[in-house]
Amino acid sequence: MVRNVSNIPTGRTYVGFVLVWTTAPFLVAAFCIAAIRDGHWVAGVLLVLLTAYCFVRHSMWIGKRAGRGLVRRH
C-alpha cells in the first residue's frame, strides 16, 4: 500500500493554522471597520461571513486528513 506522506498533517500544519487564524481576524476586523465606516456595511458583513466560512473549511480540511489516519504516529 502506497502512503501519501505529503498529505499528512504535521505539527507545522497546526502551527500554520494557529498563526493564520490568530492574525486573520484582526486584519478582517480592520477592513470591516473601514468598510462599515465608509458606508459599505454589506461588504463588511460579507467579509466577516467569508472569513468564518474559510475558518470552518480549513478546520474541516485538517480534521478530515487527521480522521482518515493520515496523522504521523511516533
C-alpha positions as CSV (number, residue, x, y, z in Angstrom):
1,M,0.0,0.0,0.0
2,V,1.4,3.4,-1.0
3,R,1.3,6.1,1.7
4,N,0.8,9.7,0.7
5,V,3.3,11.2,3.0
6,S,2.9,14.7,1.6
7,N,-0.7,14.8,2.7
8,I,-0.1,14.0,6.4
9,P,-0.8,16.9,8.8
10,T,2.2,17.6,10.9
11,G,2.9,20.0,13.8
12,R,3.9,22.5,11.2
13,T,0.4,22.3,9.7
14,Y,-1.2,23.0,13.1
15,V,1.2,25.9,13.8
16,G,0.4,27.4,10.5
17,F,-3.3,27.1,11.2
18,V,-2.9,28.8,14.5
19,L,-0.8,31.6,13.1
20,V,-3.2,32.2,10.2
21,W,-6.3,32.2,12.4
22,T,-4.9,34.4,15.1
23,T,-3.8,37.1,12.6
24,A,-6.6,36.9,10.0
25,P,-9.5,38.0,12.3
26,F,-7.6,41.2,13.3
27,L,-6.9,42.1,9.6
28,V,-10.5,41.3,8.7
29,A,-11.8,43.4,11.6
30,A,-9.7,46.4,10.4
31,F,-11.1,46.1,6.8
32,C,-14.6,45.6,8.1
33,I,-14.4,48.7,10.3
34,A,-13.2,50.7,7.4
35,A,-15.8,49.4,5.1
36,I,-18.7,49.9,7.5
37,R,-17.4,53.4,8.4
38,D,-17.4,54.3,4.7
39,G,-21.0,53.2,4.3
40,H,-20.3,49.8,2.7
41,W,-21.8,47.7,5.5
42,V,-22.9,44.9,3.2
43,A,-19.3,44.4,2.1
44,G,-18.2,44.4,5.8
45,V,-20.8,41.7,6.7
46,L,-19.9,39.6,3.7
47,L,-16.2,39.8,4.6
48,V,-17.0,38.5,8.1
49,L,-19.1,35.7,6.7
50,L,-16.5,34.7,4.2
51,T,-13.8,34.7,6.9
52,A,-16.0,32.4,9.1
53,Y,-16.6,30.1,6.2
54,C,-12.9,29.9,5.4
55,F,-12.1,29.1,9.0
56,V,-14.6,26.3,9.1
57,R,-13.4,24.8,5.8
58,H,-9.7,25.0,6.9
59,S,-10.6,23.3,10.2
60,M,-12.6,20.6,8.4
61,W,-9.8,20.0,5.8
62,I,-7.2,19.4,8.5
63,G,-9.7,17.3,10.6
64,K,-10.6,15.1,7.6
65,R,-6.9,14.4,6.9
66,A,-6.3,13.5,10.6
67,G,-9.5,11.5,10.8
68,R,-8.5,9.3,7.9
69,G,-5.5,8.2,9.8
70,L,-3.1,10.3,7.9
71,V,-1.5,11.7,11.1
72,R,2.0,10.6,11.8
73,R,2.2,8.3,14.8
74,H,5.6,8.3,16.6
